[in-house]
Amino acid sequence: MEFNIGPRMLKTGLAVTLTLLVTGIFDMEYAVIAAIAAVIAMQPSIMRSFNYIKEVVIANSVGATLAILGVFLLGSHPISVGAVVILSIAINIKLGLTKTISLTVLTIVSMMVASHGGDQINFVYILSRVSLVAIGVLSALIVNVLVNPPNHQKILFQMIKEASGSTLFLLRVIPSNTMSVPQIRDEERKVEKQINKARDYFDIITDEKNRLFIRKRRSFFRSIVIYKQMIQVLRKKHTLIVELEKNLKQIEEMASGKSFLIKKLVSEINNYSENVFLMYEDRIVLDRDLQKETKQAMSVTINNLIDALQGTDYEKWHYVFPVANSIVELFYELDKLEKYVRKKEKHAEG
C-alpha cells in the first residue's frame, strides 16, 4: 500500500496549522470552523486561489444577507436554517458561484446559530463567526502563494509524457497481436484516463495566464500552445488505438494487403510521434530533410492505401476507412505539433 504525501496535502496541513495559530492568538472560539474553511479553500493554483477569494466575497455576501433576513423573518429554528441554506444554494448556482457553495453554507449556519432568542441577532457574535471563515480562507491563500508554488508546466508535461508512452506502447502491440484483447482494453481505458487527466490539468495552466507575475510570459504562452497541441495529438492517437482494436482483425481477414499498409503506416506514424516528443525535450535533433523524407514516405503509403481502396465494396470500407481516417488526422496534428516545436527551438536559439 503506497503512502504518498503530495504538495497540496502538505499545504492544506500548513494552512490548517496557520489558521489554528491565528485563532489561538486571538483566543477565538470554534476554531474548527476556520480550519474547515482553510481545507475547503485550498486551490490547485495561485490564480485559482485569487479567483476563489473573489467568489467567496460575492457568495458569502449573498449568504450573509439571506442569513440575517432568515433570522428576522423565520428565526433560528433548524428548519429555518435548512430553508435558508437551500435558497442560498439555488441563488449561488444561478449566479454561477458553484465553487464556494460549501463555504457559503458554513457561513450561513455559523451566523444563524449565532442568534440567541429566535429573532434577535448578536452582531458581535456573528462577526466573530464570519471572521473565522475569513481567517481560514486567507490562510489557505497565503500558504498557496508562499509555500512551494506549483510548477504547472512541469507537472502537465509529465502527465502528457506518461500518456504518450502508453499510446506508443499500444500502437506497437496492437498491430503485432502480442497482447490479449482484455489486456488491450484495460490499457486503452488507462490511456483515456491519462489523457483526460492531462486535459483537466491544462485548464489549471490556462488559469495561470492571467497572473501578473509570470516570468518569461512569451515562453509561457508558447508552452501553452504546444501543450494544447500535444493533448490534441494524444486524443487522435487514442482514437486510432480504439479503431485499430475494433477493426484490425476484420481488415486482416478481409484484405491482407490493406492490413500490411495500415500496419506500416501505424509503425511510421508512431516513430514520427516519438521523435517529435523527444525533440521537444531536446533529447534528439531531427534533421529537416530526413524528416521531410519520412513524411513524404508516409504520404505515399497513405496514397497507396487510398488507391488500394478504390472500387472496394462497402463492407471492406466500413472497417478500413475509420482506421485510415484516424491515421490521416493524427498525421495532420503531428505535423502541426512539429512546426510548433521547431518554432520553440528557433526562439530558444534567438
N, C-alpha and C positions, 0 to 999 in steps of 0.2 A: 504494500500500500504506500503510494507516494505521498510525501508531505512537503508541499512547496508553498512558501510564503512569498507572494508576489509584491511588487511595489505598491499597488493600490491597497492591498491588505495592510501593509506596513503604514501607509499614510493615513488610512482610516483609524488605525490604532493610535497613531500620534495625534490625530485630530480629536479623538475622544479624550486622550490624556490632557491635551491643551485645554479643552473645554472644562474638564473637571478641575484643573488647576485654577482657571479663571473664576469659576463659580465658587471654588473654595476660598479664594482670596476675598471675594465679596460676601462670603458666608450666605450664599443663596440656597434656598430650599428647593427640593425637587430637581436636583442637578441631572437626574436621569433624563428629563425632558430635553435638556441641552445636548446630552450625549446621543440621544436618539436622533436629534436634528443633525448632528455632525455626521453620523453614519449615513443618513439619507442624502445629505447634501454633497457627499464626496463624489466628484465627477472624474471621468477618464482623461480630461484635457483641461488646460488652463482657460482656454476660451470658453469652453462649456461651463466652467465654474463662474465666470463673469456673467454669461447669459443666464445661468441658473439664478444668480443673485437678483438680476433684473426681474425675472419671472416670479421669484419669491416675494419681492416687494409688491408687485401688482396683485398676485394671487392672495397673499396674506392680507392686503388691504381690503379686498373683497370679503375674505373670510372674517376679518375683524369687524367689519361693518355689519355683516349678517349676524355675527355672534352677539353684538350689542343690541341690535334690533330684536333678535330672538329672545334675549333675556327680558327686555322690556315688554314684548308682546306675548311671549309664551312661557316665560320663567325658565328655570334651570332644571326642570324635570328631565330624566333620561330620554323620554320620548321627544321632548323639545330639542334636546341636543342632537338626537338622531335625525330629526326633521331638518334642522339647520345644516347638518353635515351633508345630507342628500341634496339639498338645494344648492349648497356651495359647490359640490362636485359637478352638478349639472351645469352651473354657470361657468365654472372653470373649463370644462370640456368645450362648451360653446365658444369660449374666448380662445381656445387652443392652448390653454395653460395646463397641459396634462402632466408635465414632468414634476410639478410641485404639489400635486393633489395631497400626497401623504403629509407634507409639512403643513399645508393649509388645514387639514383635518386636525392635526396635532395642535395648531394654534387655536382653532375653534373650541376644541374640547378643553384646552387649558384655560381659555377665557371664560367659558360658560360655567365650568365647575368652580371657577374662582368667585362667582357671585354667591353671596350668602343671603338668605332670606327671600328667595324667589325672584322678585323683580328689582332687587337692589344690586347695584354694581359697585364693587370695590375697585376703583380705577387704579389705585396703587398696587393692589394685588395683581390685577390684570397686566399692568406694565411690567411687573417682575416676571410674569409668565411669558409675555411676548419677548422680553429681554433674554430669557433662557433660549428660546428658539433662535434669536439673532446671534447670540454667542456661539451656538453650535454651528450655524451656517458660516459665520465669519471665520471660525476656527478651521473649518474644512477648506475654505478658500485660502487662508494663509498657509496652511500646510501644503496644499496642492501647488501653490506658487513657489514656495521656498525649498521644499524638500524633494529632491530627485525629480525635477521636471521631466516628463516622459519624452524620449526621443522617438516620436511617432513615425518618422520616415524609416528609421532602422527597424522598428517593430513591424511595420507594414511590409517592408521588403522581405523580412524573414518569413512572414506568412505567405507572401507571393512565391518565394523560393521553395518553400515546402510543398505548396500546391503544384508548382511547376515540376518538381521532382516526381511527384506522384503521377502526374499526367504523362511525363516522359516514360515512366515505368510501364504504365498501362498501354501506351501506344507502341511499346515494344513487344509486350507479351500477348496482346490480343491477336495481332496478325500471325504470330508464330504458334498459336494454340498451345501455349505452355502453362496455362492456368485454367482451372475448372471454372465453369460458369458461375456457381455460387460465390467463389472467391473473387471473380471479376466484379460481380455486382456489389459485393461488400466494399471492394476498393473504390468502385465508382461512386458509391454513396459517400465514402470518406472524402474523396476529391471534391464532391459537390459541397460538403460541409466546409472544407478548407477554403474554397472559393467564396462562398457566402460570408465566411468569417472575415476574409480579406476585404470584401465589398463593404461590409459593415464598418470595419476599421477605417476604410478610406473616407467614410463620411466624417469621422473624427478629424482626420487630417484636413479636410476641406474647411472644417470649422476654424482651424488654426490660421487660415489665410487672412483673416481679419485682424490678427494680432498686430499691434503697432511695433512690437519689439522683436520681430523676426529678423535674424541676421541673414544676410545674403538673400534678399527677397526674390531676386530673379532666379537664382539657383533653386529656391524653394518651389517657385511656380513651375519651373521646368520639370522638377521631380514629380510634382502632382500630375502633370500631363503624361509623363512616362508611366507612372504607376497606374493611372486610369487605363492607359492602352495595354499595359501588361495584364490587368484584370480582364479586359476585353478579349485578349488572346487566350487567357485561361478558360474563359466561358466558351469560346469557339472550340478549344481543344476538348473540353468536356462534352460538347455537342457531338464532336467527331467520335469520341470514345463511345458514347451511347449508341450512335448509328452503327459503328463497327460491331459492337457487341450484339446488336439486334439483327444486322443484315449480312454480315460477312460470311456466315456459314451457308446461307442460301445462295449467295453470289458464287461461292466456291463450287457448290453442287450444280449450278446452272450455267456458269460461264467461267471456266478456269483461266482463260486468257485475260479477262477483265479483272479477275481476282489478283492475278500477278501484277497488273498495272497499278491496282489500288494499293497493294502491299508495298510496292516500290515507292509510290507517292508518299505513303504514310511514313516510311523509313526516311525519305529525303526531307520531308517537312518536319519530322521530329528532330533530325540532326540540325536543321536550319534553326528551329526554335531554341535548341540547347545552345547553339553558337551565339545567337543574339543575346540571350540572358548572360552568358559568360562574358560577352563583350561589354555589357553594361557594368559588370563587376570588375572590368579591367583585367580579367584573367587571361584573355586571349585578344589578339589583334586580327580582325578579319580583313583580308585583302579584298579591296573593292572589285577588282577584276575577277578574282576567283569566286567571290560571292555572286557576282553578276552571272558568271557561267553556271553556277549552281542553280540560280533562279531561272535561267533560260532552259536548263535541263528539266526542271520541274514543270515549266510551262509547256515544253514539248511533250512530256509524259501526260499532262492534263489534256492536251490536244489529241494525243493518241487515244486516250480513254474516250474522249468525246466522239472521235472518228469510229472507234470500235462499237459505240452505242448506236450509230446511225442504222436505222432500219430494224433495231431490236424491238421485239414485241413488248407490250405494256408490262407483262409480269416481271420481265428482267429489269426494265426501267424502274419499277416500283421498289426494287431492292438496291439497285446500283445508284440511282440518282441522289437519294438522301446522303449517301456516303460521299459521292463525288462533289456534291454541292457544299458539304461541310469542309471538305479539303480546300476547295477554291476560296471559301470565305475565310478560313484560317490562314491561307497563304496571303490573302489581301491584308489581313490585320497584322501579320508578322512583318510584311514588307513595310507597313506604316510604322511599326514599332522600331524596326531597324533604322529608319530615317530619323526618328526622334532621338535614338541613342547616338547616332553619328553626329547630330547637331549638338548633343550634350558634350561629346568629345571635342568638337570644334570649339565650343565656348570655353571648355576647360583649358585647352591649349592657348586660347587667346588671352 
